[in-house]
Amino acid sequence: MSEHQKIHIIGYDELVILMGLLGVDGTVVEDPNKFMDIFEKVSDNPSITMILIAMDLPDEIIDYLIDFKLNNTKPFIYLMPDIFQEEIEERSVFLKKVYKQKGKLLI
């Protein structure tokens, strides 16, 4: 990825810190009500080509993000599942395996 194309993660501190260890810039958001201000700032940055979102959001914000994805090709938006939830085991085989390995991933 060139220096002009960046990934940015917006979310709770655990995943932002984890992705930071991998060299991905991020913004910690503790209050979902402040998400839109941060999202608009990050999405307006032309060097950011992908935004990872790692937090629970209200339905109206999810609807906004879907509309954003339908009407904009950049940046690419990806809502990450919460890999720290135990219920994740019921969702998919891949996420089930990630959840079982999370201790190894965080060491």
Secondary structure by P-SEA (a helix, b strand, c coil): cccccbbbbbccaaaaaaaaaacbbbbbbccccaaaaaaaaaaacccccbbbbcccccaaaaaaaaaaaaccccccccccccccccccccccaaaaaaaaacccccc
